[in-house]
């Protein structure tokens, strides 16, 4: 097969041509070369965090989410502290704090939780999706920059790029018409980065998205990164079966690896590409480490939203990385 010259900084048209015309093996080889240039040949990183879903009450009502099927709850502050203490005993070095858009939770609840988690228990806290932050600010009638300053002062250290899924108008109407638009999501993340709250971004495939939707989504993320430099990593995800209300399609192994590789090639300005071992399992996770990914994300001590195929202990994470042919490097939740 004729070898293609893959540019280091792809525009949207070039990326779409690669997606449509290149084999997954070609993209994987090019992405692995780029990954080695950035991170070296041997090291693969991971971290350990506890996910605390503080509430499942959410007024957004995304079609793909199983939260709405559960008994409504809001964790008490004592329950959150207890979960965090247990996580510390298990070796966690960070808390991932997220929930739904619940208008009945006062701002003081979030500030007290962050103070306890960060100042008392000494956990770095990555928390709140852009849609949560947007609505917390709206519900409390304060500007977003002021909210972020308060949360940061209380102990928030970074923000995940959750709630993006696929950021095209067509896919927003299908997936989550009540969520933020692409422009709103990007504006929230830009403000987070401006306030020193860096984090991650992702994409979720496996519904009715087109190749054009995928590339447009990636471009939204890269445009934010060009402005702020605040994304430390990017994670390709696949929709998991959660509810009968939302049909998903099977994402083949070669398609997922192709996506990981394209992300590495497209995001010349985002340092790390994480493989979703939690969602895709160990076999694809290992292959992705040779297709552009340099991080296996986290040992997740609890996850209520997704069925997990992932890694449940520090020992298992390090064994997985060694067996894949790399040195395991433990990092913090904020890189």
FENQUI-V222359 format. One record per residue. N is the residue number from 1. RES is the residue in one letter. D_FIRST is the distance of its C-alpha to the first C-alpha in Angstrom with 2 decimals. Layout:
n->N res->RES d_first->D_FIRST
n->N res->RES d_first->D_FIRST
This chain:
n->1 res->X d_first->0.00
n->2 res->X d_first->3.80
n->3 res->X d_first->6.29
n->4 res->X d_first->9.08
n->5 res->X d_first->12.64
n->6 res->X d_first->14.58
n->7 res->X d_first->18.30
n->8 res->X d_first->20.92
n->9 res->X d_first->23.29
n->10 res->X d_first->21.85
n->11 res->X d_first->24.06
n->12 res->X d_first->24.33
n->13 res->X d_first->22.37
n->14 res->X d_first->19.37
n->15 res->X d_first->19.63
n->16 res->X d_first->19.89
n->17 res->X d_first->16.78
n->18 res->X d_first->14.79
n->19 res->X d_first->16.64
n->20 res->X d_first->16.02
n->21 res->X d_first->12.44
n->22 res->X d_first->10.59
n->23 res->X d_first->10.21
n->24 res->X d_first->13.00
n->25 res->X d_first->11.16
n->26 res->X d_first->9.56
n->27 res->X d_first->13.10
n->28 res->X d_first->14.81
n->29 res->X d_first->13.42
n->30 res->X d_first->14.39
n->31 res->X d_first->17.64
n->32 res->X d_first->18.55
n->33 res->X d_first->18.35
n->34 res->X d_first->20.64
n->35 res->X d_first->22.87
n->36 res->X d_first->23.39
n->37 res->X d_first->24.31
n->38 res->X d_first->26.88
n->39 res->X d_first->28.27
n->40 res->X d_first->27.42
n->41 res->X d_first->25.79
n->42 res->X d_first->28.58
n->43 res->X d_first->30.71
n->44 res->X d_first->30.51
n->45 res->X d_first->33.52
n->46 res->X d_first->35.62
n->47 res->X d_first->39.07
n->48 res->X d_first->41.84
n->49 res->X d_first->43.59
n->50 res->X d_first->45.88
n->51 res->X d_first->45.28
n->52 res->X d_first->48.64
n->53 res->X d_first->48.63
n->54 res->X d_first->52.07
n->55 res->X d_first->52.47
n->56 res->X d_first->50.84
n->57 res->X d_first->53.01
n->58 res->X d_first->50.89
n->59 res->X d_first->51.82
n->60 res->X d_first->48.26
n->61 res->X d_first->47.44
n->62 res->X d_first->43.65
n->63 res->X d_first->42.58
n->64 res->X d_first->40.20
n->65 res->X d_first->42.66
n->66 res->X d_first->44.77
n->67 res->X d_first->47.33
n->68 res->X d_first->49.54
n->69 res->X d_first->49.89
n->70 res->X d_first->51.52
n->71 res->X d_first->55.17
n->72 res->X d_first->55.69
n->73 res->X d_first->56.30
n->74 res->X d_first->56.72
n->75 res->X d_first->56.78
n->76 res->X d_first->59.92
n->77 res->X d_first->59.78
n->78 res->X d_first->61.17
n->79 res->X d_first->58.42
n->80 res->X d_first->55.74
n->81 res->X d_first->57.41
n->82 res->X d_first->57.65
n->83 res->X d_first->53.94
n->84 res->X d_first->53.15
n->85 res->X d_first->55.54
n->86 res->X d_first->53.94
n->87 res->X d_first->50.48
n->88 res->X d_first->51.82
n->89 res->X d_first->53.09
n->90 res->X d_first->49.65
n->91 res->X d_first->48.07
n->92 res->X d_first->46.73
n->93 res->X d_first->46.43
n->94 res->X d_first->46.10
n->95 res->X d_first->47.07
n->96 res->X d_first->44.89
n->97 res->X d_first->47.55
n->98 res->X d_first->46.76
n->99 res->X d_first->48.35
n->100 res->X d_first->48.96
n->101 res->X d_first->50.68
n->102 res->X d_first->54.23
n->103 res->X d_first->56.84
n->104 res->X d_first->59.64
n->105 res->X d_first->58.54
n->106 res->X d_first->60.46
n->107 res->X d_first->58.95
n->108 res->X d_first->61.25
n->109 res->X d_first->59.47
n->110 res->X d_first->56.15
n->111 res->X d_first->57.89
n->112 res->X d_first->59.89
n->113 res->X d_first->56.88
n->114 res->X d_first->54.91
n->115 res->X d_first->57.96
n->116 res->X d_first->58.33
n->117 res->X d_first->54.69
n->118 res->X d_first->54.12
n->119 res->X d_first->57.56
n->120 res->X d_first->59.12
n->121 res->X d_first->56.30
n->122 res->X d_first->54.15
n->123 res->X d_first->50.92
n->124 res->X d_first->48.44
n->125 res->X d_first->47.93
n->126 res->X d_first->44.85
n->127 res->X d_first->46.06
n->128 res->X d_first->46.36
n->129 res->X d_first->43.64
n->130 res->X d_first->43.95
n->131 res->X d_first->45.59
n->132 res->X d_first->48.14
n->133 res->X d_first->48.97
n->134 res->X d_first->49.33
n->135 res->X d_first->51.77
n->136 res->X d_first->53.69
n->137 res->X d_first->54.41
n->138 res->X d_first->55.36
n->139 res->X d_first->57.56
n->140 res->X d_first->59.38
n->141 res->X d_first->59.72
n->142 res->X d_first->58.39
n->143 res->X d_first->55.71
n->144 res->X d_first->52.32
n->145 res->X d_first->52.60
n->146 res->X d_first->55.97
n->147 res->X d_first->54.63
n->148 res->X d_first->51.77
n->149 res->X d_first->54.30
n->150 res->X d_first->56.50
n->151 res->X d_first->53.72
n->152 res->X d_first->52.45
n->153 res->X d_first->56.01
n->154 res->X d_first->56.47
n->155 res->X d_first->53.43
n->156 res->X d_first->50.17
n->157 res->X d_first->47.52
n->158 res->X d_first->44.27
n->159 res->X d_first->43.01
n->160 res->X d_first->40.02
n->161 res->X d_first->38.01
n->162 res->X d_first->38.81
n->163 res->X d_first->39.49
n->164 res->X d_first->36.57
n->165 res->X d_first->34.40
n->166 res->X d_first->32.73
n->167 res->X d_first->34.52
n->168 res->X d_first->34.34
n->169 res->X d_first->37.50
n->170 res->X d_first->36.22
n->171 res->X d_first->35.28
n->172 res->X d_first->38.49
n->173 res->X d_first->40.51
n->174 res->X d_first->38.87
n->175 res->X d_first->38.74
n->176 res->X d_first->41.71
n->177 res->X d_first->43.73
n->178 res->X d_first->46.47
n->179 res->X d_first->44.28
n->180 res->X d_first->43.73
n->181 res->X d_first->41.74
n->182 res->X d_first->38.66
n->183 res->X d_first->40.88
n->184 res->X d_first->43.56
n->185 res->X d_first->41.22
n->186 res->X d_first->39.76
n->187 res->X d_first->43.29
n->188 res->X d_first->44.50
n->189 res->X d_first->41.68
n->190 res->X d_first->42.29
n->191 res->X d_first->45.96
n->192 res->X d_first->45.24
n->193 res->X d_first->43.20
n->194 res->X d_first->45.97
n->195 res->X d_first->48.45
n->196 res->X d_first->46.48
n->197 res->X d_first->45.13
n->198 res->X d_first->41.44
n->199 res->X d_first->39.19
n->200 res->X d_first->35.98
n->201 res->X d_first->34.13
n->202 res->X d_first->32.00
n->203 res->X d_first->30.35
n->204 res->X d_first->31.00
n->205 res->X d_first->28.71
n->206 res->X d_first->29.27
n->207 res->X d_first->31.63
n->208 res->X d_first->31.05
n->209 res->X d_first->29.16
n->210 res->X d_first->26.47
n->211 res->X d_first->23.39
n->212 res->X d_first->25.68
n->213 res->X d_first->28.37
n->214 res->X d_first->26.18
n->215 res->X d_first->25.18
n->216 res->X d_first->28.80
n->217 res->X d_first->30.08
n->218 res->X d_first->27.92
n->219 res->X d_first->29.14
n->220 res->X d_first->32.75
n->221 res->X d_first->32.39
n->222 res->X d_first->30.85
n->223 res->X d_first->33.62
n->224 res->X d_first->36.23
n->225 res->X d_first->34.66
n->226 res->X d_first->34.68
n->227 res->X d_first->38.41
n->228 res->X d_first->39.49
n->229 res->X d_first->37.08
n->230 res->X d_first->38.59
n->231 res->X d_first->35.65
n->232 res->X d_first->35.08
n->233 res->X d_first->32.35
n->234 res->X d_first->30.30
n->235 res->X d_first->29.91
n->236 res->X d_first->27.72
n->237 res->X d_first->29.93
n->238 res->X d_first->29.89
n->239 res->X d_first->33.01
n->240 res->X d_first->35.04
n->241 res->X d_first->37.40
n->242 res->X d_first->40.76
n->243 res->X d_first->42.65
n->244 res->X d_first->42.86
n->245 res->X d_first->43.30
n->246 res->X d_first->39.64
n->247 res->X d_first->36.95
n->248 res->X d_first->33.64
n->249 res->X d_first->30.32
n->250 res->X d_first->28.19
n->251 res->X d_first->25.42
n->252 res->X d_first->22.70
n->253 res->X d_first->21.55
n->254 res->X d_first->17.97
n->255 res->X d_first->19.61
n->256 res->X d_first->21.95
n->257 res->X d_first->19.48
n->258 res->X d_first->17.44
n->259 res->X d_first->20.85
n->260 res->X d_first->21.79
n->261 res->X d_first->18.71
n->262 res->X d_first->19.25
n->263 res->X d_first->22.90
n->264 res->X d_first->22.31
n->265 res->X d_first->20.26
n->266 res->X d_first->22.79
n->267 res->X d_first->25.90
n->268 res->X d_first->25.92
n->269 res->X d_first->29.71
n->270 res->X d_first->30.24
n->271 res->X d_first->30.45
n->272 res->X d_first->29.61
n->273 res->X d_first->27.42
n->274 res->X d_first->29.19
n->275 res->X d_first->27.84
n->276 res->X d_first->30.22
n->277 res->X d_first->31.08
n->278 res->X d_first->34.26
n->279 res->X d_first->32.52
n->280 res->X d_first->29.28
n->281 res->X d_first->30.49
n->282 res->X d_first->29.68
n->283 res->X d_first->26.53
n->284 res->X d_first->24.59
n->285 res->X d_first->26.54
n->286 res->X d_first->25.31
n->287 res->X d_first->21.63
n->288 res->X d_first->22.23
n->289 res->X d_first->23.55
n->290 res->X d_first->20.08
n->291 res->X d_first->18.72
n->292 res->X d_first->21.13
n->293 res->X d_first->24.54
n->294 res->X d_first->27.24
n->295 res->X d_first->30.23
n->296 res->X d_first->31.25
n->297 res->X d_first->34.03
n->298 res->X d_first->37.29
n->299 res->X d_first->39.30
n->300 res->X d_first->41.01
n->301 res->X d_first->44.56
n->302 res->X d_first->45.13
n->303 res->X d_first->43.29
n->304 res->X d_first->45.10
n->305 res->X d_first->42.62
n->306 res->X d_first->39.60
n->307 res->X d_first->39.31
n->308 res->X d_first->37.98
n->309 res->X d_first->35.26
n->310 res->X d_first->35.49
n->311 res->X d_first->37.11
n->312 res->X d_first->40.89
n->313 res->X d_first->42.04
n->314 res->X d_first->41.46
n->315 res->X d_first->41.16
n->316 res->X d_first->38.52
n->317 res->X d_first->36.48
n->318 res->X d_first->36.62
n->319 res->X d_first->35.86
n->320 res->X d_first->32.80
n->321 res->X d_first->31.46
n->322 res->X d_first->32.34
n->323 res->X d_first->30.74
n->324 res->X d_first->27.48
n->325 res->X d_first->27.66
n->326 res->X d_first->29.30
n->327 res->X d_first->32.78
n->328 res->X d_first->34.68
n->329 res->X d_first->36.35
n->330 res->X d_first->38.92
n->331 res->X d_first->39.34
n->332 res->X d_first->41.90
n->333 res->X d_first->41.48
n->334 res->X d_first->41.29
n->335 res->X d_first->38.78
